[in-house]
Amino acid sequence: MKDIITMISRRCKGKGLFLPFYLFTFLLLVACARMGQPDGGWYDDDPPKVVGATPADQATNVKTQKVTIYFDEYIKLQDATNKVIISPPQLEMPEIKAAGKKIVVELKDTLKENTTYTIDFSDAITDNNEGNPMGNYTYSFSTGERIDTFEVSGYVLDASNLEPVKGILVGLYDDLADSAFKTKPLMRVSRTDGSGHFVVKGIAPGTYRAYALQDADGDFRFTQKSEMIAFSHDTFEPSSKPDTRVDTVWRDSLHIDALLQVPYTHFLPDDITLLAFTQKQTDRMLLKTERIEPNKFSMYFTYGDSLLPVIRGLNFNADDAFVLEANEKQDTLHYWLRDTLLVNTDSLEMEIQYRTTDTLGVLQLKTDTIMGTAKVPYAKRLKEKAKEIEKWQKEQEKKKKREEPYDSIYPVKPLEPKYTVSAALAPDAKTTVEMPVPLSHCDTSAVHLYSKIDTLWYETDIVFRQSKENIRVYELLAEWQPGLEYSLEIDSGAFVDIYGLASNAYKQGIKVKATEEYSSVFLNISGVNAPDTSIVVEMLSSSDTPMKQVRVKNGTAEFYYVTPGTYYFRAFIDLNGNGIWDTGDYDADLQAEPVYYYSRELECKEKWDVTESWNLTAKPRFKQKPQAITKQKPDQAKKLKNRNLERAKELGIEYLKTKGINLGK
């Protein structure tokens, strides 16, 4: 043994190599000689290899619809339905089976003439025993004289927030008419990975457009409004060029051994960016009706209508029976029952007449008879109320026996508004009061705001008004001065609901925080050809949630009274000026409103003003969104297990120790 090591050492010196390399080789030989021993042999860490195919890979003039691919070991095929992509797309589902050391793919659609077919297995193939991945593998053949080898690649992002869209179908057309997307199956297809990245392979020379489709019905066409889509009028011609890339050779998990310049064929374009959206659902249907609370009956529609439903009571008089609460879109309608007799009626039978969309997309009147049944029957509610009163009476009896103050009349439960008024308030805070049910009376003169100047309190101007979005929400508007103390005081009986319940008195001390406790952010916006006022910038939390929103003025988005912390920023071009992001419409040739992300976080501290320049288009869209707030993470790459290195060390070192040789560390 000593002689062998000496010989290895001399050879290392003679060739300028490191001893560990030859020593490791020797250890492998030692371990191989001991395969039959109880401490184990080698793992199968080699990935499967293709040893042949029928027809041969890249064969031409192919007529058969059955493909068999042979491997050097037993293999498994994982999630073939989602991972294996065949181009041109197959309208009839092909059969894809793994059997022993082969994969059999049987196409059901008739083969097209002079067409290159590609079967992209992605990373679906692994060996049967250890699960070692083969890596991305694509098989191809042609029904004509040549194989088309061009590729194009890019990204699909959600147009609303630039999130990568995983698993969406991406395809090409050489028919540049807008109607092709709705009338013809996509020519060649791919599917995006966890980074939203796609590669479409086997493309012939020509001019193309790219589309993305969340294909709900498997026809490879945009046929349903609910399908997420992306389209672009940009055309491209696939091309290629010789290029080199740098491959890293790792010595171990921490140290780089070498950087290699590797030649490869660079296919272009490789930066196609498709922004996907779901169209607004304008078809109107009644989704459901319900009466979860006994005093409220609700209707939910897929889309709003300027004409409200007409209700006719069949076992009650519906005239002036309701107070209507409708959302802004008028697709969600709540009917509050005014009369307590109706509230206590378990089932309200009614006829409702409303407009719904027919098969041609036209609004037509429809009449339904429905039963508004309370979720909790009146008898059960009476029983629960009786238990509550009985419990209260027992408590009062105990107080009476202990000669403590007690009540003899069960108290009427007051109206309990929900106040969003905190003791510490930002100068630009919005304060509201939400009522549990609609009001019949609101006395704004009973709402008072006092400010403390020096040691004296002065009444301050305040506006208390009903919100435009919700009849049960009231806004409290005041000019909050930084650093001042306030007292909000509301008299008892200021609010009375439709059942006659009145609110109790309310008082809340308020301290408006000083300006020094906040930061300010100023973003100088450039890079887009749009009027300042049409650019809306949002300040986002670490969960990608909007915290503040401003319009750009004089080229700058200004954020004041920013609580210290870390924030991100998003902008969108508000093309219609409504203050919210709007989706696109394919038939109207309308893209979703453009969205951009500031590519890094900003840290805001007390008393700091943060000023940054932001060119919205300086980076491509797929590189803009910070990874920290990107919810769709990249797929984990499958790796070879490579466990034989440790096995070699274990077996070799143990053997050398039995010979009295100590390798140290």
N, C-alpha and C positions, 0 to 999 in steps of 0.2 A: 504493500500500500504506500509506504514511504517513498519507494522508488517511483511509483506512478505519479505521485504529487510532484516529486522533484523533476520528472520529465516534463510534466505540464508546465511547471514554473519556467524551465529553460526555454520551452517553445514560446511562451508568452513574451519573454524578454527578447527573443530573437525576432519576433514579428511585431513588437511594439504594442502588444495587446494586454488587456487587464487580466490578472489572475482570476477574478471572480467569474469571468465569462467561461473559461475552460473548466473551472471548478464546478460551475453549475451544470455544464455538459456532462461532467463526470458523475455528478449526483443523479442526473437523469438516468444514466446508464446503470448506476447502482440500483436505483429504485425499480427500473424496468426488470432487472434480474430477480427482483423479489416480489413479483406480482402475485405469486401464489401464497404469500405469507398472510397471516391473520390481520396485519395492520393495513391491508387494503392495497389496491392498484390505482391505475389512472382513471380519471373521469373522462367522459366523452365531452370535450369542450369545443369540438370542431363543428361549425355550422353545416347544414346540408349543402350538397353541391349538385348542380344539374349535370347529368351524364348523357343526356340525349332527349330527343322529342320527336313525336310523329304528329304532323309534319315537322320537319326540322325548323328550329328557330330562324326567323327571317327568310323562310321559304317563299317562293313566288309561284304563281299559277296554281294556287291551292283551290281544290274543289270540295274537299270534305268539311263537314261541320263539326267533326270530333277531333279534339286535340288531346294528346297524351304527353305528359312531361315526366321524365324519369329522373330519380335522384339516387345518390350513392348510399342512402340509409333510409330507415323508416321515418316518415314525416307526419306532421299534423298541420291542418289548415284551420286557422282561428278566425271566426267572425267573417266568413267569406261574403255573406250578403252585403255587409257594409264596406269591407276593405277591398274586395276584388272589383275593379272597374274595367268594363269592356267597352272599347270604342271600335266602330260606331256603336251607340247605345242599342241595347236589345229590348225591343218592345215585349217580346215573350221571354220570361225569365229563363236563363240558361241553367243547365245542371252542372254544378261544380262539386266534385267529390275527390277526397283524398283516400287512397287505398294502398296501404303498405308503403312501397317505395315510389309511388306515382300519384300524379294528380290528373284527373280526367275532366275536361271541360267540353260539354256538348251544347253547341249553339242551336237554338230552335228557330230563329229568324232565318229567312233565305239569305244567302251570302250576296253582297252587292258586287257588281263587276268592277274591276280595276280599282280596288279599294284595299288600303292597308288596315289590318285588324291588329289591335293591341290588347293584351290581357295584362293589366297592371295588378300584381298581387300585393303591392305595398309591402308591409312587414308581416303579412299573415302566415308565412311559412316558417315553421320551427322543426327541430328534430323531435322525434317522438319521446325520447327518454328524458333528456335534460332540459328541453325547451329552449335550446340555443337558436337564436333567430338567424335566418338566412340573410336578412337585409332586404332592402327594396329590390324587387325583381319584376321585370316586364318581359313578356314573351310576345312576339309579333310574327305575322305572316301576311302575305298579299295575295289577292285573287287575280292580280295583274302581273305585269312584267317587272315591276319595281317595288321596292319598299320605301315608303315615305318616312323620313327620319327627323323632320323638324319638330321642335318642342317650343312651347311658350309657357310662361309661368307668371305668377303674381299673387295677389291677395284679395280676399273678400272681407270687407269690414261692415259692421252694422252702421248704417248711415247716421243713426241718432247719437251714438256714443263711441264710434270707432273701435268697438270691441271686435276681435277676430270672430268670424262666424265659422264654426266647426261643422263639417259634414254636409255642407251645402253643395249641390251639383253645379259645376262650371262647364260651360260648353261653348262651341264656336259655330258660326254660320259663315258660309261664303256667299249666301244670299243676303244682300245688304238692305233689303226692304224691311221696314218696321213690322210688317205683318208676319214675317217668317217666324218670329218668336211665339206666335199664337197659332200658327197653322202647320208648322213643320217640326219634326223632332230635331233636337240638337244634333249636329253632325258628329262631333268628337267631344268626349266628355272626360271630366276628372272630378275629384271630390276634395274639399279642403281638409287640412289637418287642424290640430289644436291651435296653430298660429294663424289660421285663416289662409295658409299658403296652398297653392295648387300648381300642378304641372300637367298640361295637356300634351300628349305624345302622339307620334305617328301622323304628323300634319304634312300635307302636300303643299308645294309652293302656291301662292295665291294671296288674295286680300280677304281679310276676315273681320268680324266683330265678335266680341266676347259677351256672354251673359251668365248670370247666376240664377239658380232656381231651386227653391225648396220644394221639390216635386212631390206633391201629396198623392197624386193618382198614378204615377209611374208612366206617364205618356211622353215625358221629356219635352213638354210644351207648356207655356203659361196659359192655363185654362181656368184657374180658380183665383178669385180675388184675394183669397186668404193665403195664397202662397207667397212667401218672401221671395223677392226678385231683385236683380240688379241688372242695369243695362247701360250701355254707353254708345254714343254715335262715333266715337273714335275708331278708326280702322287701322289695321297693321298688316304687314307682310312678314311672315316668319323668316328668319335668317340665322346664320351661324358664323363663328369665327374661331380660329385657334387661340387659345388663351392658357394662362398658367394660374394655379392657385397654390397657396401655402398649406401643406399638411404638417401637422405636429406629431412627432414621434415622442411618446412619453416613456421615460425610464421607469417611473413609477407614478403614483397618483399625485405627487408633488413636484417632480422634477422633469423638465423637458430634455430629451436626449438629442433631438435634431429637428430642424425646420426644413422641409423638403419642398422644392419647386416642382409641382406636378403638372404636366401638360394635360389639357382637356379641351373638349369642344364646347364653346360657350354659345348657347342658343338664345336668340333674342326675338321679341322683347321678353324681359324677365322681371318687369316691374308693373305689369297691368294691375290696376287697382279698381275694384268694383265695389260700389257702396250700396249695400242691400237694404231694402225697406219693405214693409208690408203696407199695402194701400189702405186708405181709410175705407172702412166697411160702410158703404152708403145704402146697402139693401136693408130695409126696415122689416123686422119681424118681432113679434112679441115673444120674449124669452120665457118669462114666468110671471105669475102673480103670487103674492103671499101676504099673510096677515100674522106676522110673528108677534107683534104687540097688539093687544086687543083694541087699542085706540088708533091704529094706523093700518091702512091697506096700501100695498105697493105694487107698481107695475114696472117691469124692466124690459126695455126694447134694445135691439141691436144698434139702432140709430134714431136720432131725434126727428121731430116733425114740428113745423110751425103750428099745425092744427092739433090741439089736444084731444084726447079721447072724450067721447060723450058717454056718460054713465046714466043708466035708467035702473032704478031700484025695482026689483020684482017682489020683494017682501018688506020693503020699506020705502019711504019717500026720500029720493036722492036730491031733491031740490034744496040747495043751500045746506047740504049735510056735511060737506067737507071743507077743510082748508088745505089748499094744494101747495105742496113743497116740491118744486122741480129744480133739477140741476141746470147748469148753463146750457148743456146740449139738449136738454129736454128728452133724454133717453131713459132717465130714471125719475119716476113720479111717485111721490108719497101723498096719500090722501088721509089727512087727520080727521077723525070723526068728531064733530062738534058736540053732538048730543050723547050724554052718558047712557041713555037708554039703548042707543045703537052700540055703544062700547060694550054694554053688558049682553048684547045679543050674540050668541055663539056663531051663527051662520048668517051672512048677508048675501042673498042671491041677487045678482045684478046682470044686466045686459050692457056690454061695452061695445061701442062702435069706434073703430080707429082705422088708420090707413096703414097698409102693409104693401110691400113690393111684390109684384107678380113675377112670372117667369121671364117677362120681357123687360123687367127693371122699372116698371111703371107703378106708381102708388095707386092702390085701389082700396075702396072702403071695404071693411070686413066687420062682421058682427059675431061676437062670441057671448055665450052665457057662462058665467063663472060663479063659483061659490067662495066667498071670502070667509073662511072658517078660522076662528081664533085658535092659536096654537095651544093655549091653556083655557079650558072651558070656564065659564062664569062660576059654576058651582065649586070648582076646585079653588078658584081665586077667593070665593067667599069663605071657604073652609080655612085657607091660609091666613086670611084677614082675621078670622075669629080666633085662631091660635095666637096671632100677634097681640090681639086685644087682651086675651086671657093672660098671656105672659106679662103684659103691662099691668093688668089689675093685681096680679100676685105681687109684683114689685111694689106697687103703691100700698098694698095691705101690710107688707113688711115694714115699710117706712112709717105707716100709721102706728103699728105696734111699738116701734122704737121711738115714737113721739117725734119723728122727723117730719119736715115739710113734705106734703104729698099732694097729688092732684086727684080730683074726683071725676073730672071730665076728660075723656081721651082726646089728646091734642090733634088738631088738624095739621097734617104734614104740609110744610110750606113749599113754595116753588124754590128749587135749588139751582140757580144758574151756575155755570162753570166759568170762573174768571181766570184768564191767562195773564194775570198781573203779578209780577214777582217783586220781592222786597228790593232786589238790586236790578236796575234796568239800564239798558244801553240807550244812548240818546236817540237812536233811530229805530228803537223797538216798536213793533206793532202790537197793540194790546186789544183783546177782544173779549166779549162776554157771549157765551153760547147758552141758549135756553133749551131745556129738555123737550119742550113742546112749543108750538107757536103761541104768540102772545095776543091777547085781546086788547091790552092796554100797556103802553110804555110811556112813563112820565119822565121826559128828558130833563125837566127842571129839577128833578129829585137826584140828579147825578152831579156831584160837586168835586172839584179838584182844588186843593189848597197847596200853595208853595211857601216854604219857609225862607224868609230873607232876614238875616241876622237872627233875632230871637222872635220875630213876629210872623204870624201866618196870614197870607193874603189869598183871597179866592182868585183862581186862575182860569182863563178862558179854556173851554173844552168843547169838542164836538162829539156828540154821541149819536150815531146813526146806524140804520140797518144796512147790512152788507148786501151788495148787488148779487152775490153768488148764492146766498143762503138766507132764507127768511128768518131762521132761528139764530143767526149770528149778528151781533152788533159790534161796531168798531168804535173804539175810544181814541180820539185824535187830540193830541196836545203837543205843544212845542216844548219838549223836554230839554231843560238846560243842564249841561254837564255839571256835576258837583252839587246840585241842589237837592233838597229834601222835599218830598211831596206827600200829601195825604189824600187818597181817593176815598170819598165817603158817599154812600148811596142810601137814601132814606128807605125805611120799610114801606112796602106796598108800591115801590116804584114800578115793579113789573107784575102783571097779572096775566095768567095764561087763559086759554079758551075754556078751561074748566073752573075758573074762578079762584085758583090758588095764587096767593100773593107771595112775593119774596120778602125775606127778612132784611133788616138793615145790614150794611156791609161797610167795613173800614179796612183799608190796607195802607200801611206806611211804605213809601217808596224812596229809595236813594238812587238817583241817577249817577252812574259812574263818571268819574272825571276823564277828560280827554287823554290825560297822561297814562291811563290804564290800557289804551288801545294803540294799535298800529294803523297805518294807512298804506294802501297799495295803489300805484299808478302804473298802468301798462300802456305804453305808446304803441299803437297798432298800425301795422302796414302790411303790404303784400297782396291785398285784394282790391279789385276795382268795384267798390261799392260805396254808397254814401255812408258817412259816419253813423248817422242815426239808425241805419238798418243793421248795424253790427251790435249784437247783444253778447256780453261777456258774463260768464257765471264763475263765481268762486266756489270751489268744490272741497268737500271734506275728504278724508282718506278712504271713504267708502264710495267716492264718486257721486256724492249727493250734493245738490246745489245748496249753498248757504246764503249767498247774496247774488243779486243780478243787477247789472247796470247797462245802459246804452252808451256807446262810444260817442263822446262829444269832443270836437276839435282834435280828433285823432287819438284821444286818451280815454281809457276806461279807469274811472276813479272809484276806489273802494275806501270808505271812511268807517271808523269805529270797528276795526277788525280785531276780534279777540285774539290775543297772542296764541300762536300755534303754527302748524304746518298745513299749507293749502296747495291745491292744484287749480288750474284754470282751463275753461272751455269756452269757445266762442261759436256762435252760429249766425249766419246771414239771414236776418228776418225779412224775407222778400215781400211778405204781405203786411208787415207792420203790426201783427197782432200780439207780439211779445212772447210767443211760444214757438217751439220748433214744430214744423209741419212736414209730414211725409210726402212722398211723391205719388204720381199717377201715370201709369204706362200709356193708357189711351190718350191722355192729354199731353203726352210727351213732356212730362214734368218730373224733374229729379227732386229728391228730398232736399230740403234746405241744407246748404253746406255747413259742416261742422269741423272745427279745428281744436286741437289740444296744445297747450303750452307744454313743451316736452320735459320739463323738470319741475320739481316742487319749489315752493317759496316759503321760507321761514319768516314769520312775523313776530316781532318782539315789542314789548311796551315802549312807547315814545319813539319808535322807529318809523320812518317813511321809506317804503321799498319802491324803487323806480326801476322798471325793466322795459326793454324794447322787445317787441314781439312781432316778427314777420310771420304771418299766418301760413304762408306757403313756402317758407324756407326749407322745410323738410317734407319729404313725401308723406302722404297721409298714414301709410302703414308703419311709419317710424315715429309718429307724433305722441301717441298716448303713453304716458309713463307706465312702466311695468308694475309699479307698486299699486296702481289702482286698476290694472287690467284684470278682470275677473276670469276670463277665459285664458288659462295658462297653456303653454306649449305641451304637446304630448311628450311623455317620458320615452326617450329612445331605448329600445331593447338592446341590451348589451350581452356579449359573451361572458360566461361566468368565470372563465380563466382560473379555475381552482387548482390546476396542476402545479403551479409555482409553489404554493404552500405545501402540496403533497410531496413535491420533490425535496423541499427543504426538510420536511418531517422525516421522510424515509432515509435520505442521505445523511443527515446529521446523526440520526440514531445509529446508523451503520458505522459511521466513522468513530463514534464514541465507544462502540464495542471494541474498536481496534486501538483505543487509547489516544485518539487524535482529538484535540480540543480546538474548535474553530473560533472560540471566543464569541464576541458579538457579531 
